[in-house]
Amino acid sequence: MENQPTKLHIAVFPWLAFGHILPYFHLSKLLAQKGHKISFISTPRNIKRLPKLPTNLQTSLEMIELQLPRIDHLPDHAEATLDIPRHITPYLRKAFDGLKEPLTKFLETSTPDCIIYDFTPYWLPQISSKLGIFQVHFSIFCGLSLYFFANLFVMKSGERHFDKSKLKAVALKPFEEKYLCDKHLENNESGVSDAFRFQQTLFGADLLVVRSCMEIEGESLTLLENLYKKPVIPVGLLPPSLDFSEDISNDDDNWCKISKWLDKHEKNSVIYVAFGSQVVISDEDFTELTMGLELSGFPFLFVLKKKNSDDNRHDWFKKRSNNGLVWTNWVPQLRILAHESVGGFLTHCGWSSVIESLEVGCPLIMLPLENEQGLNAIVMEEKMVGVKVARNDHDGKFNRDSVAKALRSVMDKEEGKVYRSKVEEMSKIFGDMELQDKYIDGFVDSLKFHMHASKH
């Protein structure tokens, strides 16, 4: 590879959701630490909300601000999914598509060696190809999720086609099929379907990179490469650092109050409950969930996202619950999971949340609610690091008894032994920073190899 530069200039372009932005930013920092020049591209407000860069990376990791176009139905301040209700997301996608022109100008003038992009910019592969820029699709989802999508997408010349009959490739219950597929199939207010975005960005890439590792998903990653007919490289799990010495939450009032409450409880006695920044729980599910928490008899910390500014469910629950702490503000999730009093995590099974929980050795009580979360739960259930809340196969409904039963099976000292044992094994992989660093090195080596091969 005599013509291949030792150090690369890599552009990084995530979707406007912090569940995507943060893993992309974490990967960017790791690549910058290896000496590569990184151009991290997002909107001004999102960049301002990112953690401060370490001094040693401020010259190698450049933040590129692109102004998000203003469009109808999208609030002026909105630059990320956390700024808006869920039903407005298609308009944010439409505004994101308006970044096509300024991004193209940046790529033309900065000439990066490659660009790492997300599932959203369906128009980017064609642009990058014309400019001779190597293209990397980085999936923040697990390997099984991409394997699932690979079985669904059928490429036809000039057509947007989604073959739902391929669902049998992954065993799904009817309700899981619905929340995995239905809302992604049809064109929305952005002008195209999410399925089409995935289709174009996945199949248009030169290289697919997955936030996973062979120790966890070796079979899925191998099958994935055979299906896509192109290289699939695990970049590791990108676990966050457990060094809290410079954590912004050290001086945060939220963390001070939460930590005092956690300190009052015995080791492994508290259930941490959180469903991410995007999931909004219906009133019916909220009632069954909260009643199930009370029935379980265990103390809990429930981080509740409000449906809207008028949502007062947390006030109602606070008044009637004597065994838990209900929180509606931001929380330092990793610090909570790492606290010795926390013995289980009732989670929606977002991949980042799963990684954080297993990194610190906390078992899972799984209640996936949308998108690929059910696939993450399938992977984790096979690893026996937790249990899923029992639900109706057809509509996905659950009740307070099924919630309480799942909680007890993990939190009980005797019954939960098998899960704690498996989680301890998994934490040696999820929390092994040396192993994860080797995956970053392997990704860079693969990137250089395939970039060189593409030019010869």
C-alpha positions as CSV (number, residue, x, y, z in Angstrom):
1,M,0.0,0.0,0.0
2,E,2.8,2.4,-1.0
3,N,0.4,5.1,-2.2
4,Q,-1.8,4.9,0.8
5,P,-1.4,7.7,3.4
6,T,-0.4,6.6,6.9
7,K,-2.8,9.1,8.4
8,L,-6.2,9.6,7.0
9,H,-8.6,12.5,6.7
10,I,-12.0,11.1,7.7
11,A,-15.3,13.0,7.5
12,V,-18.0,11.8,9.9
13,F,-21.7,12.6,9.3
14,P,-24.3,11.2,11.8
15,W,-28.1,11.5,11.8
16,L,-29.6,14.2,14.1
17,A,-30.4,12.0,17.1
18,F,-28.0,11.9,20.1
19,G,-28.4,8.1,20.2
20,H,-26.5,8.3,16.9
21,I,-24.4,11.4,17.4
22,L,-22.7,10.2,20.6
23,P,-21.5,6.9,19.2
24,Y,-20.2,8.7,16.1
25,F,-18.5,11.3,18.3
26,H,-17.0,8.5,20.4
27,L,-15.6,6.7,17.3
28,S,-14.3,10.1,16.0
29,K,-12.4,10.7,19.2
30,L,-10.9,7.2,19.2
31,L,-9.8,7.6,15.5
32,A,-8.3,11.1,16.3
33,Q,-6.4,9.5,19.2
34,K,-4.8,7.2,16.6
35,G,-3.5,10.3,14.8
36,H,-6.1,10.7,12.0
37,K,-7.6,14.0,11.0
38,I,-11.4,13.9,11.7
39,S,-14.0,16.4,10.4
40,F,-17.1,15.8,12.6
41,I,-20.1,17.3,10.7
42,S,-23.4,18.3,12.4
43,T,-25.5,21.4,13.2
44,P,-24.4,24.3,15.4
45,R,-26.7,23.5,18.3
46,N,-25.8,19.8,18.3
47,I,-22.1,20.5,18.3
48,K,-22.5,22.9,21.3
49,R,-24.3,20.1,23.2
50,L,-21.4,17.6,22.8
51,P,-19.0,16.9,25.6
52,K,-15.9,19.2,25.5
53,L,-13.0,17.9,23.5
54,P,-9.9,16.9,25.4
55,T,-7.1,19.4,24.8
56,N,-4.9,16.9,23.0
57,L,-7.6,16.3,20.3
58,Q,-8.6,19.8,19.5
59,T,-6.3,20.1,16.5
60,S,-7.0,16.6,15.1
61,L,-10.8,16.6,15.6
62,E,-12.4,19.6,13.8
63,M,-16.1,20.4,14.4
64,I,-17.8,21.4,11.1
65,E,-21.1,23.2,11.6
66,L,-23.7,23.1,8.8
67,Q,-26.7,25.3,9.3
68,L,-29.9,23.2,9.3
69,P,-32.5,24.7,6.8
70,R,-35.7,26.0,8.2
71,I,-38.8,24.3,7.0
72,D,-42.5,24.4,7.7
73,H,-43.8,22.4,10.7
74,L,-40.3,22.2,12.3
75,P,-39.7,24.5,15.3
76,D,-36.9,27.0,14.8
77,H,-34.8,25.6,17.7
78,A,-35.1,22.0,16.5
79,E,-31.8,20.4,15.4
80,A,-32.2,16.9,17.0
81,T,-34.9,14.4,17.7
82,L,-34.8,15.3,21.4
83,D,-36.0,18.8,20.5
84,I,-39.3,17.6,19.0
85,P,-42.2,15.2,19.5
86,R,-41.9,11.9,17.7
87,H,-44.6,12.7,15.0
88,I,-42.5,15.6,13.8
89,T,-39.4,13.5,13.0
90,P,-40.1,13.2,9.3
91,Y,-39.8,17.0,9.0
92,L,-36.5,16.8,10.7
93,R,-35.5,14.2,8.1
94,K,-36.6,16.7,5.4
95,A,-34.5,19.5,6.9
96,F,-31.6,17.0,7.2
97,D,-31.9,16.4,3.4
98,G,-31.4,20.1,3.0
99,L,-27.8,19.7,4.2
100,K,-27.1,18.0,0.8
101,E,-25.8,21.1,-0.9
102,P,-23.6,22.5,2.0
103,L,-22.2,19.0,2.7
104,T,-21.3,18.6,-1.0
105,K,-19.5,21.9,-1.0
106,F,-17.5,20.9,2.1
107,L,-16.5,17.6,0.6
108,E,-15.5,19.3,-2.6
109,T,-13.2,21.7,-0.8
110,S,-11.8,19.6,2.0
111,T,-11.3,16.4,0.0
112,P,-11.4,13.8,2.8
113,D,-10.1,10.3,2.1
114,C,-13.3,8.8,3.3
115,I,-16.7,9.6,4.8
116,I,-18.4,7.7,7.6
117,Y,-22.1,8.2,7.4
118,D,-25.4,7.1,8.9
119,F,-28.6,5.5,7.5
120,T,-30.3,8.8,6.7
121,P,-28.5,10.5,3.8
122,Y,-29.8,8.3,0.9
123,W,-28.4,10.9,-1.5
124,L,-24.8,10.8,-0.2
125,P,-23.4,7.6,-1.8
126,Q,-23.8,9.0,-5.3
127,I,-22.2,12.3,-4.3
128,S,-19.2,10.7,-2.6
129,S,-18.7,8.3,-5.5
130,K,-18.5,11.1,-8.0
131,L,-15.9,12.9,-5.8
132,G,-13.9,9.7,-5.4
133,I,-14.4,9.6,-1.6
134,F,-14.4,6.1,0.0
135,Q,-17.7,5.4,1.7
136,V,-18.3,3.8,5.0
137,H,-21.7,3.1,6.4
138,F,-21.4,2.9,10.2
139,S,-24.3,1.2,11.9
140,I,-24.9,1.9,15.6
141,F,-27.3,-1.1,15.6
142,C,-26.2,-4.6,16.4
143,G,-25.2,-7.1,13.7
144,L,-28.5,-9.0,13.9
145,S,-30.4,-5.8,13.0
146,L,-28.4,-5.3,9.8
147,Y,-28.9,-9.0,9.0
148,F,-32.6,-8.5,9.4
149,F,-32.6,-5.5,7.1
150,A,-30.5,-7.3,4.6
151,N,-33.1,-10.0,4.3
152,L,-35.8,-7.4,3.8
153,F,-34.3,-5.2,1.2
154,V,-34.5,-6.3,-2.5
155,M,-32.7,-4.1,-4.9
156,K,-34.3,-3.5,-8.3
157,S,-32.9,-1.1,-10.8
158,G,-34.4,2.4,-10.2
159,E,-37.1,1.0,-7.9
160,R,-37.8,1.4,-4.2
161,H,-38.9,-2.1,-3.1
162,F,-39.3,-3.7,0.3
163,D,-40.0,-7.4,0.4
164,K,-41.9,-8.1,3.6
165,S,-42.1,-11.8,2.8
166,K,-38.4,-12.1,3.9
167,L,-39.4,-11.5,7.5
168,K,-39.3,-15.3,8.0
169,A,-35.5,-15.0,8.0
170,V,-35.7,-13.7,11.6
171,A,-38.3,-15.3,13.9
172,L,-40.5,-12.4,15.0
173,K,-43.8,-12.2,16.8
174,P,-46.6,-10.3,15.0
175,F,-46.3,-7.2,17.3
176,E,-42.5,-7.2,16.8
177,E,-42.9,-7.3,13.0
178,K,-45.3,-4.3,13.3
179,Y,-43.0,-2.0,15.2
180,L,-39.9,-3.1,13.3
181,C,-41.4,-2.6,9.8
182,D,-44.7,-1.0,9.3
183,K,-43.9,2.6,10.0
184,H,-40.7,2.4,8.0
185,L,-42.2,1.1,4.8
186,E,-44.2,4.0,3.5
187,N,-43.0,7.4,2.3
188,N,-43.5,10.0,4.9
189,E,-43.4,13.8,5.1
190,S,-39.7,13.8,4.3
191,G,-40.5,12.5,0.8
192,V,-39.0,9.0,1.1
193,S,-39.4,6.0,3.4
194,D,-36.9,5.1,6.1
195,A,-36.6,1.7,4.4
196,F,-35.4,3.4,1.2
197,R,-32.9,5.5,3.2
198,F,-31.4,2.3,4.7
199,Q,-31.5,0.6,1.3
200,Q,-29.5,3.3,-0.5
201,T,-27.0,4.0,2.3
202,L,-26.3,0.3,3.0
203,F,-25.9,-0.9,-0.5
204,G,-24.2,2.3,-1.7
205,A,-21.3,2.0,0.8
206,D,-17.9,0.5,0.0
207,L,-17.6,-0.8,3.5
208,L,-20.0,-1.6,6.3
209,V,-18.9,-1.0,9.9
210,V,-21.0,-2.3,12.8
211,R,-20.9,-1.4,16.5
212,S,-20.4,-5.0,17.6
213,C,-17.7,-7.6,18.0
214,M,-17.1,-11.2,17.0
215,E,-17.2,-12.4,20.6
216,I,-20.8,-11.3,20.8
217,E,-22.1,-11.7,17.3
218,G,-19.6,-13.7,15.3
219,E,-22.3,-15.7,13.4
220,S,-24.5,-12.7,12.5
221,L,-21.5,-10.7,11.3
222,T,-20.3,-13.5,9.1
223,L,-23.8,-14.1,7.7
224,L,-24.1,-10.3,7.1
225,E,-21.0,-10.2,5.0
226,N,-22.3,-13.1,2.8
227,L,-25.6,-11.3,2.4
228,Y,-24.3,-7.9,1.5
229,K,-21.4,-9.2,-0.7
230,K,-19.1,-6.6,0.7
231,P,-16.8,-6.3,3.7
232,V,-18.4,-6.0,7.1
233,I,-16.1,-4.8,9.8
234,P,-16.9,-4.9,13.5
235,V,-15.6,-1.7,15.1
236,G,-16.1,-3.0,18.7
237,L,-18.8,-2.0,21.1
238,L,-17.5,1.5,21.8
239,P,-18.1,1.3,25.6
240,P,-17.9,4.6,27.3
241,S,-15.2,5.3,29.8
242,L,-15.8,4.4,33.4
243,D,-13.4,7.1,34.6
244,F,-15.8,9.6,36.2
245,S,-13.0,11.9,37.5
246,E,-13.8,14.6,34.9
247,D,-17.5,13.7,34.4
248,I,-19.7,16.8,34.1
249,S,-22.1,15.2,36.4
250,N,-19.7,15.5,39.4
251,D,-21.0,19.0,40.2
252,D,-24.5,18.3,38.9
253,D,-27.4,18.7,41.3
254,N,-29.3,15.9,39.6
255,W,-26.5,13.4,40.3
256,C,-25.9,14.6,43.8
257,K,-29.6,14.0,44.7
258,I,-29.7,10.6,42.9
259,S,-26.5,9.4,44.4
260,K,-27.6,10.2,47.9
261,W,-30.8,8.2,47.3
262,L,-28.9,5.3,45.9
263,D,-26.5,5.3,48.8
264,K,-29.3,4.5,51.2
265,H,-30.0,1.1,49.6
266,E,-28.4,-2.3,49.8
267,K,-26.1,-3.7,47.2
268,N,-28.0,-5.0,44.1
269,S,-31.4,-4.0,45.5
270,V,-32.5,-1.2,43.2
271,I,-34.1,-1.5,39.8
272,Y,-33.1,1.3,37.4
273,V,-35.9,2.0,34.9
274,A,-35.3,4.0,31.7
275,F,-36.5,3.9,28.1
276,G,-34.2,6.3,26.3
277,S,-34.7,9.8,25.1
278,Q,-37.1,9.0,22.3
279,V,-39.6,6.4,23.6
280,V,-42.8,7.9,25.0
281,I,-44.9,5.4,27.0
282,S,-48.7,5.3,26.5
283,D,-50.9,5.9,29.5
284,E,-52.1,2.3,29.5
285,D,-48.6,0.9,29.4
286,F,-47.5,3.5,32.0
287,T,-50.1,2.3,34.4
288,E,-49.2,-1.4,34.0
289,L,-45.5,-0.7,34.2
290,T,-45.8,1.4,37.4
291,M,-48.1,-1.1,39.1
292,G,-45.7,-3.9,38.2
293,L,-42.9,-2.0,39.8
294,E,-44.8,-1.6,43.0
295,L,-45.9,-5.3,42.9
296,S,-42.3,-6.4,42.6
297,G,-41.5,-5.0,46.0
298,F,-38.1,-3.7,45.0
299,P,-37.0,-0.1,45.3
300,F,-36.6,1.6,41.9
301,L,-35.3,4.7,40.2
302,F,-37.6,5.5,37.3
303,V,-36.4,8.1,34.7
304,L,-39.6,9.1,32.9
305,K,-39.8,11.1,29.7
306,K,-42.8,13.4,29.5
307,K,-45.2,13.0,26.6
308,N,-45.5,16.8,26.5
309,S,-45.3,19.9,28.8
310,D,-48.7,19.0,30.2
311,D,-47.8,15.4,31.1
312,N,-48.3,15.2,34.9
313,R,-48.2,11.4,35.3
314,H,-44.9,11.6,37.2
315,D,-46.6,13.7,39.8
316,W,-49.4,11.1,40.2
317,F,-46.9,8.3,40.5
318,K,-44.7,10.2,43.0
319,K,-47.7,10.8,45.3
320,R,-48.7,7.1,45.4
321,S,-45.3,5.4,45.4
322,N,-43.4,5.0,48.7
323,N,-40.7,2.7,47.2
324,G,-39.2,4.6,44.4
325,L,-37.7,7.7,43.0
326,V,-39.3,9.2,39.8
327,W,-37.1,11.5,37.8
328,T,-37.9,13.6,34.7
329,N,-34.7,15.4,34.1
330,W,-31.4,14.3,32.5
331,V,-29.5,11.7,34.4
332,P,-25.9,10.3,34.1
333,Q,-27.1,6.8,33.2
334,L,-23.7,5.0,33.2
335,R,-23.0,6.3,36.7
336,I,-26.3,5.0,37.9
337,L,-25.8,1.6,36.4
338,A,-22.3,1.4,37.9
339,H,-23.6,2.2,41.4
340,E,-23.4,-0.9,43.6
341,S,-27.0,-0.6,44.8
342,V,-28.4,-1.1,41.3
343,G,-29.1,-4.7,40.6
344,G,-31.2,-4.7,37.5
345,F,-32.0,-2.4,34.5
346,L,-35.6,-2.4,33.1
347,T,-34.8,-1.1,29.6
348,H,-36.2,-0.6,26.1
349,C,-33.1,-2.4,24.8
350,G,-31.5,0.4,22.8
351,W,-28.1,-0.9,21.8
352,S,-26.2,1.9,23.7
353,S,-28.2,1.2,26.9
354,V,-27.5,-2.6,26.6
355,I,-23.7,-1.9,26.1
356,E,-23.6,0.4,29.1
357,S,-25.4,-2.0,31.4
358,L,-23.3,-5.0,30.5
359,E,-20.1,-3.0,30.6
360,V,-20.7,-2.5,34.4
361,G,-22.2,-6.0,34.9
362,C,-25.9,-5.1,35.4
363,P,-28.5,-7.7,34.4
364,L,-31.4,-6.7,32.0
365,I,-35.1,-6.8,32.3
366,M,-36.1,-6.2,28.7
367,L,-39.2,-4.4,27.4
368,P,-38.4,-3.4,23.7
369,L,-40.9,-0.9,22.4
370,E,-40.0,0.0,18.8
371,N,-37.6,-0.2,15.9
372,E,-34.7,-2.7,16.3
373,Q,-35.0,-3.0,20.1
374,G,-36.6,-6.4,19.8
375,L,-33.7,-7.7,17.9
376,N,-31.3,-6.5,20.5
377,A,-33.4,-8.3,23.1
378,I,-33.2,-11.6,21.0
379,V,-29.4,-11.4,21.1
380,M,-29.3,-10.7,24.8
381,E,-31.9,-13.4,25.7
382,E,-29.8,-15.9,23.9
383,K,-26.8,-14.8,26.0
384,M,-28.9,-15.3,29.2
385,V,-28.0,-11.8,30.6
386,G,-31.6,-11.1,31.5
387,V,-35.3,-11.8,30.7
388,K,-37.9,-10.3,28.6
389,V,-41.2,-9.1,30.0
390,A,-43.9,-11.5,28.8
391,R,-46.3,-10.0,26.3
392,N,-49.3,-10.8,24.0
393,D,-47.9,-12.2,20.8
394,H,-50.2,-10.2,18.6
395,D,-50.5,-6.7,20.1
396,G,-47.5,-6.7,22.4
397,K,-49.6,-5.7,25.4
398,F,-48.2,-6.6,28.9
399,N,-49.6,-6.3,32.4
400,R,-48.5,-5.5,35.9
401,D,-48.1,-9.2,36.8
402,S,-45.8,-10.0,33.8
403,V,-43.7,-6.9,34.7
404,A,-43.4,-7.9,38.4
405,K,-42.6,-11.5,37.5
406,A,-39.8,-10.5,35.1
407,L,-38.3,-8.1,37.7
408,R,-38.4,-10.7,40.5
409,S,-36.7,-13.4,38.3
410,V,-33.7,-11.1,37.8
411,M,-33.6,-9.3,41.2
412,D,-34.3,-12.4,43.4
413,K,-31.0,-13.5,45.1
414,E,-31.5,-17.2,44.2
415,E,-33.4,-17.0,40.9
416,G,-31.3,-14.2,39.5
417,K,-28.0,-16.0,40.1
418,V,-27.8,-17.4,36.6
419,Y,-28.3,-13.9,35.0
420,R,-25.7,-12.3,37.3
421,S,-23.2,-15.0,36.5
422,K,-23.7,-14.6,32.7
423,V,-23.6,-10.8,33.0
424,E,-20.3,-11.1,34.9
425,E,-18.9,-13.1,32.0
426,M,-20.2,-10.6,29.4
427,S,-18.8,-7.6,31.3
428,K,-15.3,-9.1,30.7
429,I,-16.0,-8.5,26.9
430,F,-18.1,-5.4,27.0
431,G,-15.8,-3.7,29.5
432,D,-12.4,-4.9,28.1
433,M,-11.0,-1.6,26.8
434,E,-7.9,-3.3,25.4
435,L,-10.0,-5.7,23.3
436,Q,-12.2,-2.8,22.1
437,D,-9.0,-0.8,21.1
438,K,-7.9,-3.7,19.0
439,Y,-11.1,-3.5,17.1
440,I,-10.4,0.2,16.3
441,D,-7.0,-0.7,15.0
442,G,-8.5,-3.5,13.0
443,F,-11.0,-1.1,11.5
444,V,-8.3,1.4,10.5
445,D,-6.2,-1.4,8.9
446,S,-9.3,-2.7,7.0
447,L,-10.2,0.8,5.9
448,K,-6.7,1.4,4.5
449,F,-6.6,-2.0,2.8
450,H,-10.0,-1.6,1.1
451,M,-9.3,2.0,0.1
452,H,-6.1,0.9,-1.5
453,A,-7.9,-2.0,-3.3
454,S,-10.6,0.3,-4.6
455,K,-8.1,2.4,-6.5
456,H,-6.3,-0.5,-8.1
